[in-house]
Amino acid sequence: MNESFRDCSGRKVISRATAKHLGDVSHFLVDAEQRRVAAVFIGRGKNVRLVEWAQVSGFGPDAVMVADGDSLRPPGDDRERDTAEGKLELVGKRVLSERGNELGKVDDVTFDAGSGALKDLVIGDRRLPAGSLLGIGSYAVVLDDDQSSAG
């Protein structure tokens, strides 16, 4: 089942062990090389925590399930801290081709809720395959010229 980053923002994160509400989805950490969700961030500011995708046991339309509260941890490196602060957020980010051509901005990202694999980047009225993703930075998202011009 495919989901989108916009639709998942604010979704409840629940512990399977205790049925306790642990927080709400705030950001997604994306592994650009693997083109997949690497982690889900819960909360904002000083209280932000993350759960690695491998620890997500279910991603449903009403909640994200994790084994227990011990699955959550604080951001551990610069990339994780930058994501927690929204600096590496895909949605709303400027999009450039690898030749530097402006393509618009990312309006949404679709992904497979079972595997975390990215499916499409939605840019205006275009859906570009996640396979075109080359990199994510604080300034822009960079897409492969061949695939981005074919969308």
C-alpha positions, 0 to 999 in steps of 0.5 A: 500500500502506498502512502505519502509524506503529506498524508502521514505527517501528524499520524500517531505512533503507538507502542505495540507492547503497551498501546501507549501513544508515543507521539506523532510523525513529524519528519522522514529521514530518507536514504537517497542512495537506497531511495527509501525511508531510513527512519521516522521522526516523532515530535519536534524541538528538544523532544524529537526522537526517531525510530529506524524503519527496521523497527516499524512493525506496521504503517497503517492509515490511522497509526504507525506501530513500533514494538515499544518505547525503547525503539525510539532514540534521539538523533545521533549524528548531523544528518539526523539532527538536520532532518529533525530540524527540517533542513533535509525535509523533501516536501517543499524543497527546491528541485534541480536537475543534475545540470542545474535546471530548476524543476520546481519544488517537491509537493509530496513523496509517495512510498511503499508503507510495507518496505519504506521504498520511495515510489514517486516525487510529486513536483507540481502536476508531474510524478517523477520516479524515485529512481531519479533521486540523486541527492538531498541537501539543505538547499535542494533535491537533485534529480537525474536529468534523463529521468527528470525530463521524461516525467 
